[in-house]
Amino acid sequence: MENNEVVDGYVSDVSEYGAFVRIGPVEALLHKSQILDEPIQVNMGIRRIEGAQSGKHIEEGSHVRSRVVSKAINQNDPRASKIGLNCKMDGLGAAGWITEND
């Protein structure tokens, strides 16, 4: 996995600061500031992150296509790796968003 590489994964957890995305054996952080170009609302009650204007959302189990923006891979323990993601570019985001833009 390299910086700027486009990867596919599934949201494994939602937190107040973003979503954790499972990519193969590792989890990456999709910070809420890197999801959409609009204000974001995090609803921990239903574990969902939603754009305040568009209504686009991701939640646990959502398929997400994103770009790697930072990485620190731990070869001995891949689960301890730190990977940052971004979904703000065209062709990235939840599966439903990508289809809407085509």
Gaussian input, Z-matrix of N, CA and C with variables (Angstrom, degrees):
# hf/3-21g

backbone

0 1
 N
 C     1     B1
 C     2     B2     1     A1
 N     3     B3     2     A2     1     D1
 C     4     B4     3     A3     2     D2
 C     5     B5     4     A4     3     D3
 N     6     B6     5     A5     4     D4
 C     7     B7     6     A6     5     D5
 C     8     B8     7     A7     6     D6
 N     9     B9     8     A8     7     D7
 C    10    B10     9     A9     8     D8
 C    11    B11    10    A10     9     D9
 N    12    B12    11    A11    10    D10
 C    13    B13    12    A12    11    D11
 C    14    B14    13    A13    12    D12
 N    15    B15    14    A14    13    D13
 C    16    B16    15    A15    14    D14
 C    17    B17    16    A16    15    D15
 N    18    B18    17    A17    16    D16
 C    19    B19    18    A18    17    D17
 C    20    B20    19    A19    18    D18
 N    21    B21    20    A20    19    D19
 C    22    B22    21    A21    20    D20
 C    23    B23    22    A22    21    D21
 N    24    B24    23    A23    22    D22
 C    25    B25    24    A24    23    D23
 C    26    B26    25    A25    24    D24
 N    27    B27    26    A26    25    D25
 C    28    B28    27    A27    26    D26
 C    29    B29    28    A28    27    D27
 N    30    B30    29    A29    28    D28
 C    31    B31    30    A30    29    D29
 C    32    B32    31    A31    30    D30
 N    33    B33    32    A32    31    D31
 C    34    B34    33    A33    32    D32
 C    35    B35    34    A34    33    D33
 N    36    B36    35    A35    34    D34
 C    37    B37    36    A36    35    D35
 C    38    B38    37    A37    36    D36
 N    39    B39    38    A38    37    D37
 C    40    B40    39    A39    38    D38
 C    41    B41    40    A40    39    D39
 N    42    B42    41    A41    40    D40
 C    43    B43    42    A42    41    D41
 C    44    B44    43    A43    42    D42
 N    45    B45    44    A44    43    D43
 C    46    B46    45    A45    44    D44
 C    47    B47    46    A46    45    D45
 N    48    B48    47    A47    46    D46
 C    49    B49    48    A48    47    D47
 C    50    B50    49    A49    48    D48
 N    51    B51    50    A50    49    D49
 C    52    B52    51    A51    50    D50
 C    53    B53    52    A52    51    D51
 N    54    B54    53    A53    52    D52
 C    55    B55    54    A54    53    D53
 C    56    B56    55    A55    54    D54
 N    57    B57    56    A56    55    D55
 C    58    B58    57    A57    56    D56
 C    59    B59    58    A58    57    D57
 N    60    B60    59    A59    58    D58
 C    61    B61    60    A60    59    D59
 C    62    B62    61    A61    60    D60
 N    63    B63    62    A62    61    D61
 C    64    B64    63    A63    62    D62
 C    65    B65    64    A64    63    D63
 N    66    B66    65    A65    64    D64
 C    67    B67    66    A66    65    D65
 C    68    B68    67    A67    66    D66
 N    69    B69    68    A68    67    D67
 C    70    B70    69    A69    68    D68
 C    71    B71    70    A70    69    D69
 N    72    B72    71    A71    70    D70
 C    73    B73    72    A72    71    D71
 C    74    B74    73    A73    72    D72
 N    75    B75    74    A74    73    D73
 C    76    B76    75    A75    74    D74
 C    77    B77    76    A76    75    D75
 N    78    B78    77    A77    76    D76
 C    79    B79    78    A78    77    D77
 C    80    B80    79    A79    78    D78
 N    81    B81    80    A80    79    D79
 C    82    B82    81    A81    80    D80
 C    83    B83    82    A82    81    D81
 N    84    B84    83    A83    82    D82
 C    85    B85    84    A84    83    D83
 C    86    B86    85    A85    84    D84
 N    87    B87    86    A86    85    D85
 C    88    B88    87    A87    86    D86
 C    89    B89    88    A88    87    D87
 N    90    B90    89    A89    88    D88
 C    91    B91    90    A90    89    D89
 C    92    B92    91    A91    90    D90
 N    93    B93    92    A92    91    D91
 C    94    B94    93    A93    92    D92
 C    95    B95    94    A94    93    D93
 N    96    B96    95    A95    94    D94
 C    97    B97    96    A96    95    D95
 C    98    B98    97    A97    96    D96
 N    99    B99    98    A98    97    D97
 C   100   B100    99    A99    98    D98
 C   101   B101   100   A100    99    D99
 N   102   B102   101   A101   100   D100
 C   103   B103   102   A102   101   D101
 C   104   B104   103   A103   102   D102
 N   105   B105   104   A104   103   D103
 C   106   B106   105   A105   104   D104
 C   107   B107   106   A106   105   D105
 N   108   B108   107   A107   106   D106
 C   109   B109   108   A108   107   D107
 C   110   B110   109   A109   108   D108
 N   111   B111   110   A110   109   D109
 C   112   B112   111   A111   110   D110
 C   113   B113   112   A112   111   D111
 N   114   B114   113   A113   112   D112
 C   115   B115   114   A114   113   D113
 C   116   B116   115   A115   114   D114
 N   117   B117   116   A116   115   D115
 C   118   B118   117   A117   116   D116
 C   119   B119   118   A118   117   D117
 N   120   B120   119   A119   118   D118
 C   121   B121   120   A120   119   D119
 C   122   B122   121   A121   120   D120
 N   123   B123   122   A122   121   D121
 C   124   B124   123   A123   122   D122
 C   125   B125   124   A124   123   D123
 N   126   B126   125   A125   124   D124
 C   127   B127   126   A126   125   D125
 C   128   B128   127   A127   126   D126
 N   129   B129   128   A128   127   D127
 C   130   B130   129   A129   128   D128
 C   131   B131   130   A130   129   D129
 N   132   B132   131   A131   130   D130
 C   133   B133   132   A132   131   D131
 C   134   B134   133   A133   132   D132
 N   135   B135   134   A134   133   D133
 C   136   B136   135   A135   134   D134
 C   137   B137   136   A136   135   D135
 N   138   B138   137   A137   136   D136
 C   139   B139   138   A138   137   D137
 C   140   B140   139   A139   138   D138
 N   141   B141   140   A140   139   D139
 C   142   B142   141   A141   140   D140
 C   143   B143   142   A142   141   D141
 N   144   B144   143   A143   142   D142
 C   145   B145   144   A144   143   D143
 C   146   B146   145   A145   144   D144
 N   147   B147   146   A146   145   D145
 C   148   B148   147   A147   146   D146
 C   149   B149   148   A148   147   D147
 N   150   B150   149   A149   148   D148
 C   151   B151   150   A150   149   D149
 C   152   B152   151   A151   150   D150
 N   153   B153   152   A152   151   D151
 C   154   B154   153   A153   152   D152
 C   155   B155   154   A154   153   D153
 N   156   B156   155   A155   154   D154
 C   157   B157   156   A156   155   D155
 C   158   B158   157   A157   156   D156
 N   159   B159   158   A158   157   D157
 C   160   B160   159   A159   158   D158
 C   161   B161   160   A160   159   D159
 N   162   B162   161   A161   160   D160
 C   163   B163   162   A162   161   D161
 C   164   B164   163   A163   162   D162
 N   165   B165   164   A164   163   D163
 C   166   B166   165   A165   164   D164
 C   167   B167   166   A166   165   D165
 N   168   B168   167   A167   166   D166
 C   169   B169   168   A168   167   D167
 C   170   B170   169   A169   168   D168
 N   171   B171   170   A170   169   D169
 C   172   B172   171   A171   170   D170
 C   173   B173   172   A172   171   D171
 N   174   B174   173   A173   172   D172
 C   175   B175   174   A174   173   D173
 C   176   B176   175   A175   174   D174
 N   177   B177   176   A176   175   D175
 C   178   B178   177   A177   176   D176
 C   179   B179   178   A178   177   D177
 N   180   B180   179   A179   178   D178
 C   181   B181   180   A180   179   D179
 C   182   B182   181   A181   180   D180
 N   183   B183   182   A182   181   D181
 C   184   B184   183   A183   182   D182
 C   185   B185   184   A184   183   D183
 N   186   B186   185   A185   184   D184
 C   187   B187   186   A186   185   D185
 C   188   B188   187   A187   186   D186
 N   189   B189   188   A188   187   D187
 C   190   B190   189   A189   188   D188
 C   191   B191   190   A190   189   D189
 N   192   B192   191   A191   190   D190
 C   193   B193   192   A192   191   D191
 C   194   B194   193   A193   192   D192
 N   195   B195   194   A194   193   D193
 C   196   B196   195   A195   194   D194
 C   197   B197   196   A196   195   D195
 N   198   B198   197   A197   196   D196
 C   199   B199   198   A198   197   D197
 C   200   B200   199   A199   198   D198
 N   201   B201   200   A200   199   D199
 C   202   B202   201   A201   200   D200
 C   203   B203   202   A202   201   D201
 N   204   B204   203   A203   202   D202
 C   205   B205   204   A204   203   D203
 C   206   B206   205   A205   204   D204
 N   207   B207   206   A206   205   D205
 C   208   B208   207   A207   206   D206
 C   209   B209   208   A208   207   D207
 N   210   B210   209   A209   208   D208
 C   211   B211   210   A210   209   D209
 C   212   B212   211   A211   210   D210
 N   213   B213   212   A212   211   D211
 C   214   B214   213   A213   212   D212
 C   215   B215   214   A214   213   D213
 N   216   B216   215   A215   214   D214
 C   217   B217   216   A216   215   D215
 C   218   B218   217   A217   216   D216
 N   219   B219   218   A218   217   D217
 C   220   B220   219   A219   218   D218
 C   221   B221   220   A220   219   D219
 N   222   B222   221   A221   220   D220
 C   223   B223   222   A222   221   D221
 C   224   B224   223   A223   222   D222
 N   225   B225   224   A224   223   D223
 C   226   B226   225   A225   224   D224
 C   227   B227   226   A226   225   D225
 N   228   B228   227   A227   226   D226
 C   229   B229   228   A228   227   D227
 C   230   B230   229   A229   228   D228
 N   231   B231   230   A230   229   D229
 C   232   B232   231   A231   230   D230
 C   233   B233   232   A232   231   D231
 N   234   B234   233   A233   232   D232
 C   235   B235   234   A234   233   D233
 C   236   B236   235   A235   234   D234
 N   237   B237   236   A236   235   D235
 C   238   B238   237   A237   236   D236
 C   239   B239   238   A238   237   D237
 N   240   B240   239   A239   238   D238
 C   241   B241   240   A240   239   D239
 C   242   B242   241   A241   240   D240
 N   243   B243   242   A242   241   D241
 C   244   B244   243   A243   242   D242
 C   245   B245   244   A244   243   D243
 N   246   B246   245   A245   244   D244
 C   247   B247   246   A246   245   D245
 C   248   B248   247   A247   246   D246
 N   249   B249   248   A248   247   D247
 C   250   B250   249   A249   248   D248
 C   251   B251   250   A250   249   D249
 N   252   B252   251   A251   250   D250
 C   253   B253   252   A252   251   D251
 C   254   B254   253   A253   252   D252
 N   255   B255   254   A254   253   D253
 C   256   B256   255   A255   254   D254
 C   257   B257   256   A256   255   D255
 N   258   B258   257   A257   256   D256
 C   259   B259   258   A258   257   D257
 C   260   B260   259   A259   258   D258
 N   261   B261   260   A260   259   D259
 C   262   B262   261   A261   260   D260
 C   263   B263   262   A262   261   D261
 N   264   B264   263   A263   262   D262
 C   265   B265   264   A264   263   D263
 C   266   B266   265   A265   264   D264
 N   267   B267   266   A266   265   D265
 C   268   B268   267   A267   266   D266
 C   269   B269   268   A268   267   D267
 N   270   B270   269   A269   268   D268
 C   271   B271   270   A270   269   D269
 C   272   B272   271   A271   270   D270
 N   273   B273   272   A272   271   D271
 C   274   B274   273   A273   272   D272
 C   275   B275   274   A274   273   D273
 N   276   B276   275   A275   274   D274
 C   277   B277   276   A276   275   D275
 C   278   B278   277   A277   276   D276
 N   279   B279   278   A278   277   D277
 C   280   B280   279   A279   278   D278
 C   281   B281   280   A280   279   D279
 N   282   B282   281   A281   280   D280
 C   283   B283   282   A282   281   D281
 C   284   B284   283   A283   282   D282
 N   285   B285   284   A284   283   D283
 C   286   B286   285   A285   284   D284
 C   287   B287   286   A286   285   D285
 N   288   B288   287   A287   286   D286
 C   289   B289   288   A288   287   D287
 C   290   B290   289   A289   288   D288
 N   291   B291   290   A290   289   D289
 C   292   B292   291   A291   290   D290
 C   293   B293   292   A292   291   D291
 N   294   B294   293   A293   292   D292
 C   295   B295   294   A294   293   D293
 C   296   B296   295   A295   294   D294
 N   297   B297   296   A296   295   D295
 C   298   B298   297   A297   296   D296
 C   299   B299   298   A298   297   D297
 N   300   B300   299   A299   298   D298
 C   301   B301   300   A300   299   D299
 C   302   B302   301   A301   300   D300
 N   303   B303   302   A302   301   D301
 C   304   B304   303   A303   302   D302
 C   305   B305   304   A304   303   D303

   B1=1.4469
   B2=1.5268
   B3=1.3226
   B4=1.4609
   B5=1.5296
   B6=1.3343
   B7=1.4633
   B8=1.5275
   B9=1.3107
   B10=1.4632
   B11=1.5239
   B12=1.3192
   B13=1.4628
   B14=1.5284
   B15=1.3285
   B16=1.4627
   B17=1.5252
   B18=1.3341
   B19=1.4619
   B20=1.5257
   B21=1.3206
   B22=1.4580
   B23=1.5110
   B24=1.3301
   B25=1.4551
   B26=1.5160
   B27=1.3400
   B28=1.4543
   B29=1.5175
   B30=1.3192
   B31=1.4549
   B32=1.5258
   B33=1.3335
   B34=1.4598
   B35=1.5237
   B36=1.3448
   B37=1.4616
   B38=1.5225
   B39=1.3262
   B40=1.4533
   B41=1.5237
   B42=1.3395
   B43=1.4621
   B44=1.5231
   B45=1.3160
   B46=1.4662
   B47=1.5244
   B48=1.3230
   B49=1.4673
   B50=1.5126
   B51=1.3239
   B52=1.4568
   B53=1.5079
   B54=1.3314
   B55=1.4619
   B56=1.5304
   B57=1.3135
   B58=1.4535
   B59=1.5213
   B60=1.3402
   B61=1.4561
   B62=1.5212
   B63=1.3277
   B64=1.4643
   B65=1.5208
   B66=1.3475
   B67=1.4674
   B68=1.5199
   B69=1.3126
   B70=1.4651
   B71=1.5168
   B72=1.3476
   B73=1.4703
   B74=1.5246
   B75=1.3300
   B76=1.4660
   B77=1.5271
   B78=1.3373
   B79=1.4542
   B80=1.5138
   B81=1.3122
   B82=1.4548
   B83=1.5252
   B84=1.3286
   B85=1.4568
   B86=1.5195
   B87=1.3081
   B88=1.4545
   B89=1.5279
   B90=1.3474
   B91=1.4662
   B92=1.5271
   B93=1.3142
   B94=1.4708
   B95=1.5272
   B96=1.3211
   B97=1.4645
   B98=1.5228
   B99=1.3319
   B100=1.4581
   B101=1.5339
   B102=1.3269
   B103=1.4633
   B104=1.5351
   B105=1.3187
   B106=1.4663
   B107=1.5232
   B108=1.3324
   B109=1.4638
   B110=1.5263
   B111=1.3147
   B112=1.4621
   B113=1.5254
   B114=1.3292
   B115=1.4595
   B116=1.5389
   B117=1.3197
   B118=1.4698
   B119=1.5288
   B120=1.3158
   B121=1.4646
   B122=1.5249
   B123=1.3265
   B124=1.4633
   B125=1.5148
   B126=1.3319
   B127=1.4560
   B128=1.5222
   B129=1.3292
   B130=1.4635
   B131=1.5304
   B132=1.3336
   B133=1.4594
   B134=1.5244
   B135=1.3551
   B136=1.4649
   B137=1.5294
   B138=1.3594
   B139=1.4703
   B140=1.5280
   B141=1.3487
   B142=1.4572
   B143=1.5287
   B144=1.3392
   B145=1.4560
   B146=1.5178
   B147=1.3468
   B148=1.4671
   B149=1.5230
   B150=1.3310
   B151=1.4607
   B152=1.5108
   B153=1.3331
   B154=1.4607
   B155=1.5248
   B156=1.3352
   B157=1.4615
   B158=1.5264
   B159=1.3256
   B160=1.4692
   B161=1.5219
   B162=1.3337
   B163=1.4588
   B164=1.5224
   B165=1.3563
   B166=1.4684
   B167=1.5152
   B168=1.3282
   B169=1.4541
   B170=1.5255
   B171=1.3185
   B172=1.4628
   B173=1.5265
   B174=1.2964
   B175=1.4610
   B176=1.5167
   B177=1.3190
   B178=1.4521
   B179=1.5184
   B180=1.3333
   B181=1.4538
   B182=1.5193
   B183=1.3431
   B184=1.4754
   B185=1.5270
   B186=1.3279
   B187=1.4666
   B188=1.5199
   B189=1.3493
   B190=1.4583
   B191=1.5214
   B192=1.3233
   B193=1.4725
   B194=1.5222
   B195=1.3312
   B196=1.4548
   B197=1.5258
   B198=1.3223
   B199=1.4672
   B200=1.5232
   B201=1.3313
   B202=1.4578
   B203=1.5332
   B204=1.3428
   B205=1.4635
   B206=1.5244
   B207=1.3194
   B208=1.4582
   B209=1.5168
   B210=1.3451
   B211=1.4649
   B212=1.5127
   B213=1.3124
   B214=1.4630
   B215=1.5258
   B216=1.3204
   B217=1.4639
   B218=1.5248
   B219=1.3181
   B220=1.4574
   B221=1.5270
   B222=1.3331
   B223=1.4750
   B224=1.5318
   B225=1.3294
   B226=1.4633
   B227=1.5280
   B228=1.3188
   B229=1.4574
   B230=1.5296
   B231=1.3512
   B232=1.4692
   B233=1.5191
   B234=1.3286
   B235=1.4610
   B236=1.5252
   B237=1.3315
   B238=1.4664
   B239=1.5322
   B240=1.3259
   B241=1.4571
   B242=1.5224
   B243=1.3277
   B244=1.4625
   B245=1.5243
   B246=1.3241
   B247=1.4628
   B248=1.5257
   B249=1.3356
   B250=1.4547
   B251=1.5167
   B252=1.3334
   B253=1.4576
   B254=1.5273
   B255=1.3412
   B256=1.4516
   B257=1.5264
   B258=1.3413
   B259=1.4709
   B260=1.5210
   B261=1.3192
   B262=1.4629
   B263=1.5273
   B264=1.3044
   B265=1.4614
   B266=1.5265
   B267=1.3380
   B268=1.4621
   B269=1.5250
   B270=1.3252
   B271=1.4531
   B272=1.5090
   B273=1.3361
   B274=1.4606
   B275=1.5234
   B276=1.3308
   B277=1.4501
   B278=1.5169
   B279=1.3241
   B280=1.4540
   B281=1.5329
   B282=1.3108
   B283=1.4689
   B284=1.5276
   B285=1.3018
   B286=1.4637
   B287=1.5157
   B288=1.3271
   B289=1.4700
   B290=1.5024
   B291=1.3253
   B292=1.4643
   B293=1.5189
   B294=1.3246
   B295=1.4640
   B296=1.5281
   B297=1.3568
   B298=1.4642
   B299=1.5128
   B300=1.3525
   B301=1.4680
   B302=1.5144
   B303=1.3297
   B304=1.4811
   B305=1.5050
   A1=107.84
   A2=115.19
   A3=120.91
   A4=110.47
   A5=116.92
   A6=120.42
   A7=108.85
   A8=116.29
   A9=126.23
   A10=113.88
   A11=118.49
   A12=121.25
   A13=109.51
   A14=116.52
   A15=121.57
   A16=107.64
   A17=115.96
   A18=121.64
   A19=110.13
   A20=115.11
   A21=122.05
   A22=108.96
   A23=115.95
   A24=120.24
   A25=110.28
   A26=114.81
   A27=121.68
   A28=109.85
   A29=116.95
   A30=121.06
   A31=108.32
   A32=115.57
   A33=120.23
   A34=112.11
   A35=116.59
   A36=119.87
   A37=108.61
   A38=116.36
   A39=122.70
   A40=107.28
   A41=116.02
   A42=120.62
   A43=108.82
   A44=117.00
   A45=121.77
   A46=112.21
   A47=117.70
   A48=120.06
   A49=114.24
   A50=118.83
   A51=120.93
   A52=113.02
   A53=114.58
   A54=121.06
   A55=109.69
   A56=115.33
   A57=120.51
   A58=107.29
   A59=115.63
   A60=121.89
   A61=108.66
   A62=116.50
   A63=122.22
   A64=107.98
   A65=115.05
   A66=122.55
   A67=106.20
   A68=116.98
   A69=119.75
   A70=109.91
   A71=117.48
   A72=119.83
   A73=114.03
   A74=118.37
   A75=120.35
   A76=111.20
   A77=114.43
   A78=120.59
   A79=108.09
   A80=116.00
   A81=122.28
   A82=108.37
   A83=115.86
   A84=120.89
   A85=110.31
   A86=115.37
   A87=122.78
   A88=105.49
   A89=115.77
   A90=120.64
   A91=109.36
   A92=116.56
   A93=119.92
   A94=112.56
   A95=118.25
   A96=120.62
   A97=112.49
   A98=117.27
   A99=122.18
   A100=112.73
   A101=117.44
   A102=120.44
   A103=112.01
   A104=117.48
   A105=122.19
   A106=110.28
   A107=116.72
   A108=121.92
   A109=110.03
   A110=116.33
   A111=122.55
   A112=106.87
   A113=118.01
   A114=119.21
   A115=110.83
   A116=114.64
   A117=121.84
   A118=109.49
   A119=115.48
   A120=121.40
   A121=107.67
   A122=116.53
   A123=121.48
   A124=107.48
   A125=116.66
   A126=122.09
   A127=107.59
   A128=116.04
   A129=119.94
   A130=111.62
   A131=117.62
   A132=120.78
   A133=111.81
   A134=115.96
   A135=119.88
   A136=111.51
   A137=115.73
   A138=122.54
   A139=110.66
   A140=113.10
   A141=120.32
   A142=109.72
   A143=115.84
   A144=122.75
   A145=106.74
   A146=115.67
   A147=119.76
   A148=111.46
   A149=115.70
   A150=121.10
   A151=109.24
   A152=117.38
   A153=122.39
   A154=112.32
   A155=118.02
   A156=120.48
   A157=112.34
   A158=117.55
   A159=120.94
   A160=113.55
   A161=117.07
   A162=119.98
   A163=112.66
   A164=117.84
   A165=120.26
   A166=107.83
   A167=116.48
   A168=118.71
   A169=112.20
   A170=114.15
   A171=121.79
   A172=106.97
   A173=114.85
   A174=121.42
   A175=108.21
   A176=116.86
   A177=119.82
   A178=109.63
   A179=116.26
   A180=121.83
   A181=114.43
   A182=117.39
   A183=120.20
   A184=110.71
   A185=116.45
   A186=121.95
   A187=106.74
   A188=116.81
   A189=121.64
   A190=109.87
   A191=116.13
   A192=122.05
   A193=106.29
   A194=116.82
   A195=120.45
   A196=110.73
   A197=114.96
   A198=121.80
   A199=108.35
   A200=116.86
   A201=122.39
   A202=107.86
   A203=116.81
   A204=120.57
   A205=112.71
   A206=117.62
   A207=121.66
   A208=108.26
   A209=114.80
   A210=117.10
   A211=111.04
   A212=114.55
   A213=123.57
   A214=104.79
   A215=116.08
   A216=121.79
   A217=110.14
   A218=115.91
   A219=122.29
   A220=107.22
   A221=117.21
   A222=121.88
   A223=112.27
   A224=117.49
   A225=120.79
   A226=112.84
   A227=116.19
   A228=120.87
   A229=108.55
   A230=117.51
   A231=120.28
   A232=113.66
   A233=117.73
   A234=120.13
   A235=112.30
   A236=117.81
   A237=121.78
   A238=111.90
   A239=117.54
   A240=121.75
   A241=110.67
   A242=116.10
   A243=121.60
   A244=107.84
   A245=115.60
   A246=121.91
   A247=107.95
   A248=115.99
   A249=121.56
   A250=110.17
   A251=116.66
   A252=122.16
   A253=111.47
   A254=115.52
   A255=123.15
   A256=108.36
   A257=116.50
   A258=121.52
   A259=112.77
   A260=118.68
   A261=121.01
   A262=114.90
   A263=119.36
   A264=120.85
   A265=111.40
   A266=116.50
   A267=121.04
   A268=109.76
   A269=115.99
   A270=121.31
   A271=113.58
   A272=117.19
   A273=121.11
   A274=109.83
   A275=116.12
   A276=121.75
   A277=111.07
   A278=114.80
   A279=120.55
   A280=109.16
   A281=115.87
   A282=121.34
   A283=111.83
   A284=119.17
   A285=122.56
   A286=113.21
   A287=118.14
   A288=121.03
   A289=110.65
   A290=116.39
   A291=121.20
   A292=109.57
   A293=117.40
   A294=122.75
   A295=110.72
   A296=116.79
   A297=121.20
   A298=112.05
   A299=117.48
   A300=121.75
   A301=112.69
   A302=118.69
   A303=121.83
   A304=112.16
   D1=129.13
   D2=-176.60
   D3=-121.63
   D4=158.45
   D5=173.75
   D6=-58.32
   D7=142.62
   D8=-178.75
   D9=74.02
   D10=-2.06
   D11=177.17
   D12=-70.50
   D13=138.24
   D14=176.52
   D15=-88.47
   D16=129.39
   D17=-176.64
   D18=-129.83
   D19=153.06
   D20=175.16
   D21=-110.97
   D22=141.97
   D23=178.07
   D24=-160.64
   D25=-175.02
   D26=-179.83
   D27=-125.64
   D28=139.32
   D29=177.88
   D30=-66.86
   D31=120.31
   D32=-179.14
   D33=-99.79
   D34=-21.40
   D35=-178.53
   D36=-160.09
   D37=149.66
   D38=176.12
   D39=-119.95
   D40=135.14
   D41=178.01
   D42=-130.86
   D43=175.94
   D44=179.42
   D45=-60.75
   D46=-25.36
   D47=-176.01
   D48=-106.32
   D49=3.31
   D50=176.63
   D51=151.62
   D52=-158.58
   D53=-177.42
   D54=-123.37
   D55=142.90
   D56=172.32
   D57=-95.11
   D58=130.70
   D59=-175.78
   D60=-116.19
   D61=124.63
   D62=178.74
   D63=-82.63
   D64=120.41
   D65=177.12
   D66=-123.87
   D67=99.20
   D68=-176.74
   D69=60.19
   D70=-128.13
   D71=-176.57
   D72=-84.57
   D73=-0.20
   D74=-176.29
   D75=-120.66
   D76=160.88
   D77=172.95
   D78=-114.19
   D79=140.77
   D80=179.26
   D81=-120.64
   D82=155.98
   D83=178.83
   D84=-99.02
   D85=125.91
   D86=171.13
   D87=-105.09
   D88=93.31
   D89=-176.70
   D90=-63.54
   D91=145.74
   D92=-176.64
   D93=-58.53
   D94=-26.36
   D95=178.26
   D96=-74.90
   D97=-9.92
   D98=-177.04
   D99=-108.29
   D100=12.03
   D101=-175.10
   D102=-93.23
   D103=-53.50
   D104=-177.63
   D105=-138.96
   D106=159.70
   D107=175.18
   D108=-90.82
   D109=55.72
   D110=177.74
   D111=-161.74
   D112=165.25
   D113=177.59
   D114=-59.15
   D115=144.14
   D116=-176.92
   D117=-113.43
   D118=141.27
   D119=174.06
   D120=-116.56
   D121=129.27
   D122=176.44
   D123=-104.58
   D124=120.46
   D125=178.03
   D126=-108.58
   D127=97.29
   D128=-177.69
   D129=-71.06
   D130=-22.08
   D131=178.90
   D132=-60.37
   D133=-40.89
   D134=178.39
   D135=-112.12
   D136=9.36
   D137=175.73
   D138=52.97
   D139=60.00
   D140=-175.15
   D141=-140.92
   D142=143.20
   D143=175.51
   D144=-116.01
   D145=128.01
   D146=-172.06
   D147=-135.21
   D148=141.95
   D149=173.65
   D150=-72.46
   D151=130.51
   D152=-176.03
   D153=-65.22
   D154=-29.20
   D155=-177.08
   D156=-99.50
   D157=-45.73
   D158=-173.44
   D159=-85.29
   D160=-24.35
   D161=-175.01
   D162=79.62
   D163=-1.34
   D164=176.20
   D165=-61.88
   D166=140.56
   D167=-176.23
   D168=-145.08
   D169=160.52
   D170=168.59
   D171=-132.06
   D172=152.64
   D173=179.55
   D174=-151.56
   D175=174.15
   D176=179.45
   D177=-54.29
   D178=131.29
   D179=-179.54
   D180=94.72
   D181=-12.62
   D182=-179.91
   D183=-65.42
   D184=136.82
   D185=172.47
   D186=-79.61
   D187=131.67
   D188=-176.63
   D189=-132.30
   D190=133.68
   D191=171.24
   D192=-106.51
   D193=127.08
   D194=-176.29
   D195=-145.14
   D196=172.58
   D197=-179.95
   D198=-112.16
   D199=135.65
   D200=176.87
   D201=-72.69
   D202=124.04
   D203=179.92
   D204=-111.96
   D205=-17.56
   D206=175.40
   D207=-158.00
   D208=149.44
   D209=179.01
   D210=-154.68
   D211=145.36
   D212=171.40
   D213=-140.83
   D214=93.91
   D215=-175.04
   D216=-84.87
   D217=130.69
   D218=174.48
   D219=-99.86
   D220=104.82
   D221=-176.19
   D222=-63.87
   D223=-31.76
   D224=-178.56
   D225=-77.30
   D226=-29.13
   D227=-179.57
   D228=-144.82
   D229=87.90
   D230=-177.18
   D231=-53.89
   D232=-29.06
   D233=-179.63
   D234=-68.73
   D235=-17.55
   D236=178.03
   D237=-90.88
   D238=1.68
   D239=179.51
   D240=-68.18
   D241=152.75
   D242=178.13
   D243=-119.49
   D244=115.22
   D245=-177.20
   D246=-129.41
   D247=131.80
   D248=177.73
   D249=-107.54
   D250=142.17
   D251=-177.05
   D252=-123.01
   D253=162.27
   D254=176.93
   D255=-140.29
   D256=138.92
   D257=178.84
   D258=-122.41
   D259=14.75
   D260=-171.67
   D261=-81.48
   D262=-9.80
   D263=-176.71
   D264=-90.25
   D265=159.01
   D266=177.74
   D267=-57.30
   D268=141.05
   D269=178.19
   D270=84.77
   D271=2.35
   D272=179.86
   D273=-117.14
   D274=160.93
   D275=177.85
   D276=121.10
   D277=-163.54
   D278=178.83
   D279=-69.05
   D280=154.54
   D281=-175.63
   D282=-53.24
   D283=-42.21
   D284=179.94
   D285=-64.99
   D286=-32.59
   D287=179.24
   D288=-69.03
   D289=-40.64
   D290=-177.59
   D291=-63.38
   D292=-42.10
   D293=179.09
   D294=-64.17
   D295=-40.27
   D296=179.88
   D297=-60.97
   D298=-34.34
   D299=-175.81
   D300=-81.64
   D301=-15.44
   D302=-177.76
   D303=-76.04

